[in-house]
Amino acid sequence: MKIGEKLLKKLTKKYGPEQMVHQKFERYDISFKTDEEGNPVLLFIGTRREDGQIKGERFGRVLIRDKDGKILKDHWDNKGKS
């Protein structure tokens, strides 16, 4: 599974720092963890089970900045099933 343009647009927004955000996206349930700046860095996408966990795919974000804070690399890696 790849992350589509619509979902990427949602994941480039800033959210509250260091929180877990739970949302519905099209036909999927998504949950993502944010870093200290509010950038989503860990994404779970699939179907939410009764215990609140998501059965589906897990993605990790590679966000590399230079010493001035300018983003050098920003992409999502599929980390497998969750």
N, C-alpha and C positions, 0 to 999 in steps of 0.2 A: 504494500500500500504506500502511496505517495501522498504528501500533504499538498492539497490543491491551492490555487491562488486565493480563493475566498477565505479559506482557513488561515493561510499565511497572513492575509490582511488583518485578520482578527488577532493573530499572534504577534504582530508588530506593534500593537498598542501597549501603553504602559498601564499597569494595574497596581494594586497595593503591594508594598514591599514584603517579601518573605511570607507569602500566603499561598494557600491551595485554593484555586478557583474552580468551581463546578458549574458547567453550563451545558446546554443542549445546542448542537450544531447540525442542522439539517436532520438526517435520520440517526445521527450518532450522539452518544453522550461523550462529553470531553471533560477532563480535569487537567489542570496544569499548575505547576509550582512556579513561583516567581523568585527572582534573586533579590538582593538588597536594593536594587534600583527599580524594581517593579517589572522587569523584563521576563516574560515566560521563558523558562529554561528546560522544563521537563513536561512532556505531554503524554497523556493517556487518552486513547480514542477507541471507542467500541460501544459495548452495551453495559450499562450499570447493573450490577447484581443487587440482590436485596441487602447485602451487608455494606453496600456503598462502594465497593471496589469495581473497577472497570475491567471487563474481559475483552481483550482486543490487542491493540498495538501500543508500543511504548516508543517515544522519540526523545532524543536528547539534543539540545541546541548547543552548537559551537559558536561562541561569541568572543572573538579576539579583538582587543583594542590596542592601540599604540599608547605610548606614554602620555600623549595629550588627550586621550579619551576618544579619538577617532576610531570608528569601527573598520577593522581590516578584513575580518572574516565573519560571516553570519550565515550559517546554514543548519539544517536539521538532519540528524542521523537516525535511521531506524534502528532501534536497539532490540527488536524482536517482540515476541508475544508477552502480554502481561496477564 
